[in-house]
Amino acid sequence: MVTRRAARVAAIVALVVLAIVASLVVALPSLVRGALVRQIREQTGRVATVARVEVDLFRGRLALRDLRIMDTDGAPLASLEALEVLFRPRDLLRGHLRIVAGTLAAPSVRVVRTGPRTFNVSDLVRPGGGGGRWLGVTIDRFAVRDGGITIEDRTATPARTW
């Protein structure tokens, strides 16, 4: 038989756990945004900003708004207006990301030829592929709309932009 004291302790523990889970759910978008910006900076050496991140792990939704990555010369390297991904949360527990539907809105990339064989993104291209496998990914549907690529050739005289 459970004593009153044990029941109170169990109720307090349940409330504390519920408060922690609620705090994490509320703080998750800020944590994801900070981690994303930090990872972009660490992996590329470039400054990144994200206006808003929305995460709903229970419904399987991730949305980014106004992602901007600046190049080393201070001009924009890449940007996107919005990225929305619907995924199956249960598959994440098995180490697999299954994207049911995704939309990438208004992505833009700026590639600059700075020398005979060098580009502003030369330091980002790593020969030999990536490292080990961390997460399997399956994409069912993915749409890209209103995107653009700007290519500048600073080695030509006069410099050209396409």
N, C-alpha and C positions, 0 to 999 in steps of 0.2 A: 504494500500500500504506500502511496506517495504522500509524504508529509506536506503540510502547508509551506514549510520553509523551502523544500525542494521544488515545489510548484512555483513559488515566487522566484527562486533562482533561475529556473527554466524560462519563466516569462521574461525576466530581465535579460537573460542571454539572448533570447529570441528577438527582443526589441533592439538590442545592441547590434546583432547581426543584420536585422532589417534596416537599421539606420546606416550601417556601413554600406550595404548593397545599394540603398537609395542614394547615398552620397556618391558612390562610384558611377551610378547611372547618370546622375546630374553632371558630374565632372568629366565623364568620358569624352565628350567632344573637345573640351579644352586640352585634355591629355593627348588625344590623337593629333590635334592641330600642332601642339608643341613638338611632339615626337616626329611628325611629318616634316616640319620646317627644319628641325635639328638634323634629321637623317639626310635631307637634301643638301644641307650645308656641308655635312661631313663627307658625303659620297661625291659631291661635285665641286666643292670649294666655292660655291656660289650662294648668294643671298636669296632666300625665298620668303614669300608671304602668302598667307591664305586668309581670305576675309572671313570665311565661315566653314565649319565642319559640322555635319549632322550625322550621328551614329545611332542606329537602333538595332542592337544585337538580337533582340527578341523577334523582330519582324524581318531581319536580314536586309538592312538598308544602310548605305553609306553615301553621303553626298558632300562634295567639296564645291565651294564657290570662290571664284576669282583667285586662282592660284597663279602666282607670278614668280618666275625665276629670272634673276638679273645676271647678265654676263659679266665677265671680269672687267670689261670696259665701261660698265655702268648702264649699258643699253639692255633692253629686254632680250633674253635668250629664248624663253618659252613662256607661254601663258595659256590658260584655259578659263573660259567663262564658267563652266559647270561640268562636273563629273558626277553622275548618279549611277550607283550600282546596286542591284538587287541580288542577294546571294542566299544560299541555304545555310543557316547558322549551324545546323546539326553536323554538316560535313566538316566544319572547322575543327570539331572535336577529333576527327579522324586524320587531321593534317592535310585537308584538301579544301581548296576554295572553289566552289561551284558558283559561277556567275550566271544567274538565270537571265538577267537582262541588264544592259548597261548603255549609257548614253554619254558621249563626250561632246560638249557643245563649245563651238568656237575655239578650237585649239590653234595656236600659232607658234611657229618655230622660226628662228632667225639663224641662218648658217652664213658665216663670213669666211671667205678665203683670204687668209692673211699672208700667205707665202706660197711658193711653188707647190709644196706638199703639206701645208699646214692650214688648219681651219680653227675657228674659235671653239670647236667641240673636239678637237684632236685629243685633248687630255681626258675626255670622257669616254672615248672608244678604247676598250681594253682588248687587245688581241688574245685569242685563246679561249674566249668565252668566260662565263662566270664561274663561281665557285661550286660548292656542293648544292644538292637539292634540299631546299628547306620546306617548300609547300607546293603541292601539286595544284594546278589550276586548270579548270574546264570552263569554257565560255560558250553558253548556248546562243545568245543573241547580243550583239554589240553594234551600236550605230555611232558614227562620227558625222557631225553636221557643221557646216559653215567654217571649215578649217582652212588654214593657209600656211604656206612656207615661203619665206623671203630668203633669197640667196644673194649675197653681196660678193663681188669679186674686187678686192682692193688691190690686186696685182695688175689688173688691166689699166691701160691708160686711154681714156679716163676711166675711173672706177665705175662699175656697172652694178645695177640692182635689178633682179628679176622677181 
